[in-house]
Amino acid sequence: MKPQKQKKDYRFQPCRDIFTCKVCGWAVGPEGAGTNHRNHCPNCLSSLHVDETPGDRAADCGGVMEPVAVWVRKGGEWAIIHRCKRCGTFGSNRIAADDDPVKLMSLAARPLGMPPFPLDLMERMARQLEFTEE
C-alpha cells in the first residue's frame, strides 16, 4: 500500500511554492504578489480548486477555477470570483499586486457589455422620465 502524501496547510504559514499555471503555462511564484499566499495565476487569473477554506488544501477536486467576475471587499480591496469548471464551486481570492490589470478591468466591465435587457430600453426609459418631469 502506498503511503499517503501529507497535504500542506497554508492557513497559518506562508506559501512559497512555485507552480506552472495549468491554463496558460505561466511560471508562478510568490515574488511580486504582495502577499504570502499566492493562489492564482497573475497572467490569466485562473486558479485550481485545492482549498475548502483558504489555505487548507483540503479539496480533492483539483479542477480549474476560472475567473468569472471581480468584487470590491470592505475597505475597497478587489477580489476575483472564481468558478470551478469541474464541480461548479465558487470561491473568492484577493487580487495580487502583479495581477494583469487589463484582465482585471475586463472582468469588471464584462457585465456592462452584456446587459440583461436591450440597451434601447434604457433610452426609452430615459425619454419617459424626461416627459414626466416636464
Salt bridges, closest charged atoms under 4 A:
ASP9 OD2 - ARG11 NH2 2.48
ASP17 OD1 - LYS8 NZ 3.38
ASP51 OD1 - ARG57 NH1 2.96
ASP60 OD1 - LYS7 NZ 2.70
GLU66 OE2 - ARG83 NH2 3.11
GLU77 OE1 - ARG73 NE 3.31
GLU77 OE2 - ARG94 NE 2.82
ASP98 OD1 - ARG38 NH2 2.65
ASP99 OD1 - ARG38 NH1 3.79
ASP99 OD2 - HIS40 NE2 2.78
ASP100 OD2 - LYS103 NZ 3.56
ASP120 OD2 - ARG124 NH1 3.77
GLU123 OE2 - ARG127 NH2 2.29
